[in-house]
Amino acid sequence: MAGGSVVTAGSIDARAAGIRLILFDVDGVLTDGKILLHADGSESKQFDIKDGTAIVWAQRAGLTVGFLSARSSASTAQRASQLGVTLVRQGVTSKLEAYESMLRDHTLADTQVAYMGDDILDLPVLGRVGLSAAPADAADEVRTRVHWVSRRPGGHGAARELIESVLRAQGRLESIVAAYLAEGTRA
């Protein structure tokens, strides 16, 4: 992990080139960390549509995307379902144990995984993955220990920024853009 040192763009691209799985913490990364509790006991969260769009792009490009959360939430399960994300681990007492299980299940090495987390409980996984990332508003203890920090806060495009960086490093982003441009030029 960076440990507060500057990590060059070239080293991030090298790390991103081999990524096959992108994992995201949910609260504070895919959301702004706020939970709205309703009088009936239900809750709701706000997800960024741009993050969702990028998650779909990553999956279409052949990458696996997963959610790893210490909290269980129907909102998270619903959002994952909407995006076609089937690798979802919620309510885990140890994120590291859940992560190790995911590696075994998908026959992956640490170097093939990117993980974005925002708080201290994410540090065990962030310390293992090939590309560790954090949103701009992550805890100081996290931001100073990851390879890459988004310019955007959690729930406001940080996940998309990471996905675009990985796709760009793998030479896949331009083909996604080109497909949309080609669609627009059809008569």
Beta strands, then each sheet from edge to edge (+ up, - down):
strand 1: 21-24
strand 2: 36-37
strand 3: 43-44
strand 4: 64-68
strand 5: 87-89
strand 6: 113-116
strand 7: 131-134
strand 8: 148-149
sheet 1: 5+ 4+ 1+ 6+ 7+ 8+
sheet 2: 2+ 3-
end
